[in-house]
Amino acid sequence: MRHFLRTAFLTALVSVTGAGSCLAQGGYGTTFAADIAFPAGVFAQSFKTGYGAHVEFFMAEENYLRLYVLLGYDRWGIDNDKINQQYLSLGGKGTLQLDGRMNSFPLLVGAKLLSPPGSFRFYGLLEGGVYFYSGKITGQKVESGVVTQNIYEEKSRTEPGVNLGAGLLQAVGKEVSLDLAVRYHFVKTDTYYNYDLYGTPTAVSTSKYFSLALGVTYSFAIPAGQ
């Protein structure tokens, strides 16, 4: 398993960051984690709490810095009740009966700054890259019990994003740690408008959400002379 993990993360890290040769004196490893994703702001007005998973392939410089590539998947379902509240507040007639979801596939590079070695290690993280989004909504508009419109929308797009976060590693073995992390995701997506004191509209194109991840990290030292 060590040889597989080492080959996989080295290939990913070198191809995306080109940083493999200058970091090979520390260690390497990978993290597998499950995610819960909480929409915030405008995003939370249309979607429920989501779920997903991610994997990280990292290389360690000394004992305090890890550079890594993150591949992930998150999914959110449509919140039909909240969408109808917005629709009616804007003067809409009838109700919307919708079903759908949004999927996100992040491809990110990141860095973690860790506290000194011990049974517990805290870290801060910074990540940046792209999010591959796909979504589908189907349903009907119903007025007085009669279907007046069929709704179908499907689209995909790629957007840049930046994450900030913090976490905790708890050693449970020589090479294995439990990994708990929280992230704030700032992704350029849907356009909406804010208004200043003079009523001038300003376009804002971001979606924000928080994620809580719990996983397992495998860390291996690179043998001397390699």
N, C-alpha and C positions, 0 to 999 in steps of 0.2 A: 504493500500500500504506500509505503514511503516513496518508492521510486515513481509510482503513478502520480502522487500529489506533487512531488518535486518537478516532474516533467511538465505537468499541466500548468502549474502556476508560473513556472519560469517562461514557458511559451507565451502565456497571456501577458505577463508583466513586460517582457522584453518587446513584444510586438506593439503594445499600446503606449508604453512610456519610454522604452529605450534605455531603462535605467538599470538593467540587470547587472552589467559588468562592474558598476561602481558600488554595488550594495552586497556583493557576494561574500563578504567577510563576516556577516552576522548569522542569521538563521533564515528559515523559511517555514511556511505552514499554510493552513487554510482554515476558514471558519464556515460552518453551516448553521444557518439561523432561520427561525420562523418569525414572521412579522405580523403585527397588528397595526393598521394604518388609520389614523384619525383625521378626517378632513377638517380644515379650518377655514374661517372667513367665507367667501363666496362659494368655495368648493363644497362647504358643509351644507349649503342651502339646497343642494340637489342630490347628494350622494350619502349613503350610509357608511358606517365604519367598515373598512376593508381588511383584507388579509393577504398574506403572501409569504415569500421566502427569498433568501438570497445566499450567495456564496461569495467568499472573499479569498483571493490568492495573494499572499503577502510575502515580502522579503524584509528582514529586520536588519537595521543598521545599529550595531552595538546592542544595548539593552533598552533603549528609550524611544527609538523611531521605527515605525513600520510603514512601508509604502506598499500599496496594494491595488488590485483591480477588483471591482465589485460587479457581479452579474445578478440581476434580481427579477422578481415578478410580483406585482401587486394587483389586486382586483377590488373594485368597488361596485356595489349594486345601486340602482336608481332608488331614491327615496320619493316614492309617489306622493305621499302625504305632504311633504314639504314643497314639492313642485306645485301641487294644487293650491296650497296656501299662497304661494307667490302669484300664481295665475289668477286667482280670485281677487287678490289685493290690487291687481292691475286692471280690474274690471272685466275679466274674462267671463264668458258664459258657459254653463255646463261644467263638466268635470273631465279631467284627463285620466285615462286608465293606461298607465305605462309600465313597461317592463324593459330592463336593459342593464348594461354594465359598462364599466370602463376598465381597460387593462393597461398596465404600465410595465415596460421592460427597461429598467435602467442599466446603462453601461457607464460605469464611473471609474475614475482613478482617485485615490485618496491617500491621506497621511494620518497616522495616529501618533500622538506624543504620549508616552507612557510614564507613570510614576516609577520609582525605583523598584527593583525586583523584590517579591515577597509573596505571601499566600494570597493577598489581595492587591490588585494593581488597578489604579484609576487611569483613564485616558480621555483625551479630547481628540476630536477628529474633524477633518475638513475634506469634503469630496466635491468633485465637479465632473460634468460629462453630459451625456445626452439621455433623454427618456423617449422611448418608442411607445407611443400611445395608440390604442385602437379602441373603438367603442361602437356600440350598437343599441339603438332604442326602437322599440316597436310598441304599438298600442292604438288607442282610439280616443276620439273626443266624443263625449256623450252629452246630449242635451235633452232633458225631459224624457229620459229613457230610450232615446233614439240615437244611433250612431250617426254622427254628421261628418266625421272625418277619420280616415285611417292614417296612422302615423308610422313612418319608417325612415330611420336615418342611420347610416353607417359610415364611419370615416376613420382614418388613421393619420398620424402626423408624427414628426420628430421635433422635440423641443429641448433647449439647453436647460440645465438645472445646477443648483449649488446646494449642498447640505452642510449643516453644522450639527455637532452632536457631542455626546460624552458617554462613557461606559465604564464598566467594571469587569475585571477578570478575576475569577476565583479558581486557584489551582486545585484540581482533584486528582492529579497524578503528575508524574515527571514531565510528560509531554501533552497533557490534556487540561484544559481549563473551561469552566462555564463562562459564557460571555453574555452580559446584559448591557444593552445599549439603547439610547434614545436619540432620535434624529429629528431635526427640523428641515423639511424639504421646501425649497423655493424654486418653483418651476415656471417658466414662461409658457403660458397656455392661453386659455380663453380670454377674450377681450371684453371688458366691461368699462363703465365710466364712473368717475368721481367728479364732484362739482366743487369749485372753490367758492369763496364768500360772494363772488360776483356772478355766480351762476354759470361760469364757463366750464364746459365739460373737458375732462382730461382722461385720455385713454389709459387704462391700466391692464397689463396682460400678464397676470401671474396666477398660479394656483399654489396654495400652501397646505401642507399637512404635516402632522407629527407621526412618527412611527416608533413602536416599541419592539425590540428584537431580543429574542432569547435563543442562544445557540451554544455550540461547542467549538472550541478552537484547538487545533492540533498544531503544536510548535516543535520544530526539529532544528538542532544545531547542525551546521555544515562542518563535517570533519576537517581537522587541520590539514592543510596542504592541498585542499580542493578549491 
